Amino acid sequence: EEAVLAFWKERGIFEKTVAKNKGQTPFVFFEGPPTANAKPALHHLEARAFKDVIPRYKTMQGYYVPRRAGWDTHGLPVELQIEKALGLTSKKDIETYGIAQFNKACKDSVFTYIKDWETFTDRMGYWVDKESAYYTFNASYMESLWSIVGRVHEQGLLYKDYRVLPWCARCGTTLATHELAQEYMDVKDLSVYAKFPIVGFEKAYFLAWTTTPWTLPGNVALAVGADINYVEAKVGDEILVLAKDRLSILPEGYEIIAEHKGSEMVGMKYTPVYTVPTLASENSYKIYTADFVTTTDGTGIVHIAPMYGADDFDVATKHNLPKVHTVGEDGRVLAEIDFLKGRFVKDEEVAVDIIKD
């Protein structure tokens, strides 16, 4: 293998394969760039095998195939490395340190392992033009992208909308799924069964379950499955409404006094467990149907907090429900609830206090 690689390098074989088809139909490849602030690993080899074999195949078909390497110099992975090195722990720390200084430190770090990457590229026989590589921190690169976005906007093809994404309260930014996966770990979350009083009935409640008690102040609706069978179960002097398949969660001695489909409950009103005036509307605090409701766990009734779940957000959009944050960008409760306001939602004691309440 090393003899073949040496032969290619001495004779400029890669460059000749590109040049021989010049003038033919182009098939242009810009590498989806890696970040060179960490060493390459096996999964990089697998991805780059595809990046290599497809341009080779198109070359064999007679296409002109220029291939440019690139380096990704943006993103949280780079920033987090520098934060650790500088002993910074928050977005505020970065601003105090100085954004320009911080950016420079990030730029200086992105090529820490570039020699390893270049050796890796050559050793696996990946044909790509490293000499004309592009860098995402170059003003010319960024301005090119803004120019493209500008043209798309001028053609009326951009619109503003909202979606639910993972959020980092420490960094003060949304997270891409691959950024979230970098710190993947199993954690324990406390869950709670909450009773939502049914309007017009004494001591009757919809029973809903959530693994995120801190979202209860943001509740605006409850979702049921249209074709799921629900029961009214008498437990002591209370009536609890839940899916028939989830009766196992109730204490022994309950009595079923009625049974009906979820579709028959649509439009019924309830009282929220916490009062947040900005969430009140003519559509709030009612029962709606949703396809994602199941009976594999919980109660078969899902509490809907639009700002804290993609499915919840879709329900809110469909039924014109209020979309109001009850938690700030710093992860602290905004809602005017005495024992909760200002507390960080992921502190376990917050969940404990909500469950006790």
Order of alpha helices (4+ residues) and beta strands (2+ residues): alpha-alpha-beta-alpha-beta-alpha-alpha-alpha-alpha-beta-alpha-beta-beta-alpha-beta-beta-beta-beta-beta-beta-beta-beta-alpha-alpha
